[in-house]
């Protein structure tokens, strides 16, 4: 049996983490959850997920810093999400950090799933 792709979900909102975990696992993925930027960096190193899905506004480490640190250390695709920032607002903030996708909250779960599948060739 083939292993399920692992997605590291990073969000300080417990309900969003749980919603995404249920949604991803229902759709054939394994979800690992982090509630802040420091935990995300630790789990990224320990788990080496297939993809990182992170909020931008996080406690302890800003999502931009988390994405930069992950990209500096690993070759992992990242999808960012935010309920605060809009796509055109983050363009200058992530200058030099290549991310594979960005979704505004509330999330379009079907669009997110399609993006994840396209990135992971599912």
Beta strands, then each sheet from edge to edge (+ up, - down):
strand 1: 6-10
strand 2: 30-34
strand 3: 51-55
strand 4: 77-82
strand 5: 101-104
sheet 1: 2+ 1+ 3+ 4+ 5+
end
